Amino acid sequence: MNGAEPDTPTILHVDLDAFYAAVEQREDPSLVGRPVIVGGLGPRGVVAASSYEAREFGVYSAMPMGRARRACPDGVFLPPRFDLYQEASAEVMAILGAYTPLVEPLSLDEAFLDVAGARRLHGTGPEIAVSIRKQVRAESGLTASVGVAMTKFLAKIASDLSKPDGLIVVAPGEELAFLHPLPVERLWGVGPATRKRLARFGVRTIGELAALPEDTLLGAVGLAHGHHLHALAWNHDDRGVETGHQVKSIGHEETFPKDVTDRAVLEREVLRFADKIATRLRAAGLTGRTVQLKVRYSDFRTITRSRTLAEHTNLASDLARTGGALLAAVDLEDGVRLLGLSIQQLDHANEVQGTLALGDQASPSESEATRQHRGDLERSVDEVRARFGNDAVLPARLVHGPRPPGGTATPISE
């Protein structure tokens, strides 16, 4: 275990509490102690995050915003500010990275750590967990719940059970005593349908599932799923912390409060999405090659259209041009409920720069000087926005013209 004692748990799962809402409370101290609900504010909006004060009223993530307003009429309802949440996440991830290079971010607000090699510098796994919680609170103003165990699966369950603002350590040798009394829904992969099938065999806890003959379990839920659940029920999880997770796509999508049929409005949305995506690509040092458009109609029918460019790019002009061409071939008569744009086949910019022509997929008539100018211009805009805010510079077409009111925006990284 890289120098750690064999009886010392070394896997940590760090999870920031009510993250989006907590960041909003940090930014505006008058919100502390009040029920804060973050999400889409339109009639089709959903709750993205709720403070623990709001949860006392039964408001949870993924709840329709209309129901949340009825459950908590005195709540503070806010649209999400993803740039702010990304900055807060980066602060916390930097803290985690100071303890060990073996950090596996799962999302903006949670990560696994393997601290087996950090004992000499920072102490045991539980001691590191205490230090992390104190440092996150002191330096970011946020609270983190942490689970410590010998497996990723159990560390995640421990952090969930320690919320909010808690710490649970599962000592080696005590894993099954901790795990088996828990409801079977705590196992990854047990949703309502699987739970009902298991209930027919009298299985309501993880221990009861572990005691079920494996052949019976396989017959109840299927071969692959059954093997997976049986392994977890006995805490068999040999996955290590993976630091090399690579983002496969970056995108942005928005659900509109009313169906949109105006093509000009959607064309401007594609341009706006392209601008956001390209900025995120350059900030991450990435380029992409396949542009995908996603359209969901009023009846929830969803289609995707994609086009692969000749070369990688990280420029909004390329994304907007390609996304616009894909949109031009889409029928809008039934009304668009959701529109999304993403780029896939990502690679590091410095690894493709030799054939990139400055990351630009230009038209045949465009000169090398023009391509260089467009690349330099977009990178200059990044610098201005870094100093004066994201709205300091906008494409001219986005300054004037119609926009769908108050949609629910979602930046996507997969």
C-alpha positions, 0 to 999 in steps of 0.5 A: 500500500505504498508505505501505508499500514495495512489496517489503515483505510486510504481511499477518500471520497470528498463531497461538497455539501449542497454545492451550488446553493452553498456557493450562492450563500458564500457569495451573498451572506444574507442567504445563509440560513435561508432556503436557497433553490438553484435551477431553471426559473421558467415554467419548465425549469427543474431544481439543480441544487437546494440548500439543506434549509430548503430540503426541510421543505421537501425540495430536492434536485431534479424536482420540477421548479413549480413544485418546489415553489409550492413546497417552499414559497418563501425560498430564494430561487436563483438561476445557476451561475456555472462559471462561479461554480467552476471557480469554486470547484477549482479552489477545492480541487487544488486543495485536494491535489496538495495532499496527493496527486491521486485525485479523481474528480467525478464532478464539480463537487466530488472526488476520490483520493488515494492517500496511501502514499501520503502517510509520511507527509500528511498522516493516516487517511482519517487524519488527512480527511480531518485536515481536508475538511478544515482546510476546505472550510477555511480557504473556500468557505464551503463544507465537505463531507468525507468518507474513508474506507479501503474501497471506492464503493464504501468510501462513497457510501460513507460520505453520503451517510455523513452528510451534511458536514460530516466524516465517517471512517470505515475501519478495515475488518468492519466493512461488512458490519457497516454495509450489510444493515444498510437498505439495498438501494444504497448499492450502485445499480439498485433503482425502483425496478430492481428494488421491486424484483429483489423485494419478491425474495425478501431482500430489503437490506444489503446483508439480505442480498449478500445472503441470497444464493448468487444463482437466484440473484442472477435469475432475478436481475440478469447475469451482468447486473447480478454479478455486479450487485453480488460483488458490491454486497460483499464489498468487492471493489478493486477499482483504483483511483484514476487520475487519467480520466479524459473528458470526451465531449464539451457542450451546452444545452438549454431547455426553453420555457416555451417551444421555439419555432423561429429559426433566427432565434435558434441560429443565435442560440447556436452562436451563443452556445458555440461561444461558451463551448469554445471558451471552455475548450481553450481554458482546458487546453483542448480542441475537438473535431466532431460537432453535434447538434441536439434537438428535442421537440415539444413531444420529447422526441429527440434527434442528434445531427453531427459533422466531423471536421477535417481538422481539430478546432477550438474556435467559436467561429468553426463551431457556430458555422458547423452547428448552423449548417446542422440546424439548417437541415432540421425541421422546426415546425413542431417546435423546439423544447431543448437545443444543445451543441457539443464537440467531441473527439477531443485532444490536447491542443499542443498535440495537434497544433502541427496540423491544426492551422491555429485550430481553425477549420477555415473555408477554402477561400480563407487565407492563412492570415485571416485564419490566424487573425480569427484565432488571435481575436478569440484568444484576446477575447478570453483575456478581456473576459478573464479581467472584466467578466464573461459579458464584457465582450460578445459577438455582435449578433448576440447584442441585438435580436430576439432570444428565448426568455429564461431557459434552463441552461446546462453546461456539459462535460462527459 
